[in-house]
Amino acid sequence: MKRFASSPHRSRPPRGPARAWALFVATLLAVAGTQFALAPAYAVSHISVSSTTVAAGETLTIDFNGTADTPRAGAGENFYAGSSSLGSLDALTTIESCGGNTAPCVELAGYGPRVPLGDLAGGEAFSGSITLRVDPETPAGTFVLRYQLYANGGEATANGPTITITNTPAEADLGVHLNAQPRVGILAPYLSYTLRTHNNGPETATAVTVTATLPAGRTITGLSPGCTAAPGTVTCTYADLADGADAVATFRVPIGILDFGPTHVTAVRTASSPNDPNPANDRDDATCTTLSIALASCA
């Protein structure tokens, strides 16, 4: 009996209505796939902060970046205070500076600051920063920093880190020290004074003024730069004095042939900023006793 090799099975394309339906479904899936492939990712912002703890009166810097999902006209990055009893972000901060903006950064009343970013194309990256100064009168508390790329509806507002505000008053404790030594002899004897001002911190002291008061009629020589003399006083001023730093001034009180007896000098801190919490060390004094033009002692 003759056997014939069997031919392999081959599927045949559908005919008639079945073929038309298959082509329709394939075309629909191809179009849908193209649409999904071309759609850019949804806009997402990312932020980071200079610190999650900031003292009232100090600054907080927020850096942000992201990509626009679609063309967005007049875009801007908004910031809000969420989950807080401190009020809206614009009520407790002011704009110190901003970057990446295409127009001046603004406060949205009842909400918070905005960094204008101009018109963004779909898929266009954006970035910037904003520095906010916390109002010095802000009470201690916390708030959740919220953020959003805004334009044509914008992205959903997202929660960022929790920011803690502390309200410990800034202080700089200054200590005043006055030392005196006699420099006696037949030629030009004098009393030598060293006025030292030390900042015990914790903050930098500014606009510091220290005044030394002398007996009436005594003259001053050898005055350090930054100090001035007037009848009966020596005044020394310092623009800044860092935590742990010293400011040293010197001056002399000549001893005349008739200048016998005690010479009492008092030095006092008369001004500084911020608050000095310890007035007990704000003054010092020194007394020198002259027995003759060649003999004197100081204590």
Secondary structure as the mmCIF struct_conf table of DSSP 4:
data_model
#
loop_
_struct_conf.conf_type_id
_struct_conf.id
_struct_conf.beg_label_comp_id
_struct_conf.beg_label_asym_id
_struct_conf.beg_label_seq_id
_struct_conf.end_label_comp_id
_struct_conf.end_label_asym_id
_struct_conf.end_label_seq_id
HELX_LH_PP_P HELX_LH_PP_P1 ALA A 5 HIS A 9
HELX_RH_AL_P HELX_RH_AL_P1 GLY A 16 LEU A 38
BEND BEND1 ALA A 39 ALA A 39
HELX_LH_PP_P HELX_LH_PP_P2 PRO A 40 ALA A 43
STRN STRN1 VAL A 44 VAL A 49
BEND BEND2 SER A 50 SER A 50
BEND BEND3 THR A 52 THR A 52
STRN STRN2 THR A 53 ALA A 55
TURN_TY1_P TURN_TY1_P1 ALA A 56 GLY A 57
BEND BEND4 GLU A 58 GLU A 58
STRN STRN3 THR A 59 THR A 67
BEND BEND5 ASP A 69 THR A 70
STRN STRN4 ARG A 72 GLY A 82
BEND BEND6 SER A 83 SER A 83
BEND BEND7 SER A 85 LEU A 86
HELX_RH_AL_P HELX_RH_AL_P2 LEU A 89 LEU A 92
STRN STRN5 THR A 93 GLY A 99
BEND BEND8 GLY A 100 GLY A 100
BEND BEND9 THR A 102 ALA A 103
STRN STRN6 VAL A 106 LEU A 108
TURN_TY1_P TURN_TY1_P2 ALA A 109 TYR A 111
STRN STRN7 GLY A 112 LEU A 120
TURN_TY1_P TURN_TY1_P3 GLY A 122 GLY A 123
STRN STRN8 ALA A 125 VAL A 134
TURN_TY1_P TURN_TY1_P4 PRO A 136 GLU A 137
HELX_LH_PP_P HELX_LH_PP_P3 THR A 138 PRO A 139
BEND BEND10 ALA A 140 ALA A 140
STRN STRN9 GLY A 141 TYR A 150
BEND BEND11 ALA A 151 ALA A 151
TURN_TY1_P TURN_TY1_P5 ASN A 152 GLY A 153
BEND BEND12 GLU A 155 GLU A 155
HELX_LH_PP_P HELX_LH_PP_P4 ALA A 156 THR A 157
STRN STRN10 ALA A 158 THR A 166
HELX_LH_PP_P HELX_LH_PP_P5 THR A 168 ALA A 170
STRN STRN11 GLU A 171 GLU A 171
STRN STRN12 ALA A 172 ARG A 183
BEND BEND13 GLY A 185 ALA A 188
STRN STRN13 TYR A 190 PRO A 202
BEND BEND14 GLU A 203 GLU A 203
HELX_LH_PP_P HELX_LH_PP_P6 THR A 204 THR A 204
STRN STRN14 ALA A 205 THR A 213
TURN_TY1_P TURN_TY1_P6 ALA A 216 GLY A 217
STRN STRN15 THR A 221 THR A 221
BEND BEND15 GLY A 222 GLY A 222
HELX_LH_PP_P HELX_LH_PP_P7 LEU A 223 SER A 224
TURN_TY1_P TURN_TY1_P7 PRO A 225 GLY A 226
STRN STRN16 CYS A 227 ALA A 230
TURN_TY1_P TURN_TY1_P8 PRO A 231 GLY A 232
STRN STRN17 THR A 233 LEU A 241
TURN_TY1_P TURN_TY1_P9 ASP A 243 GLY A 244
STRN STRN18 ASP A 246 PRO A 254
HELX_LH_PP_P HELX_LH_PP_P8 ILE A 255 GLY A 256
TURN_TY1_P TURN_TY1_P10 ILE A 257 LEU A 258
STRN STRN19 GLY A 261 SER A 273
BEND BEND16 PRO A 274 PRO A 274
STRN STRN20 ASN A 275 ASN A 275
BEND BEND17 PRO A 277 PRO A 277
HELX_RH_3T_P HELX_RH_3T_P1 PRO A 279 ASN A 281
BEND BEND18 ASP A 282 ASP A 282
STRN STRN21 ARG A 283 SER A 292
TURN_TY1_P TURN_TY1_P11 ILE A 293 ALA A 294
STRN STRN22 LEU A 295 CYS A 298
#
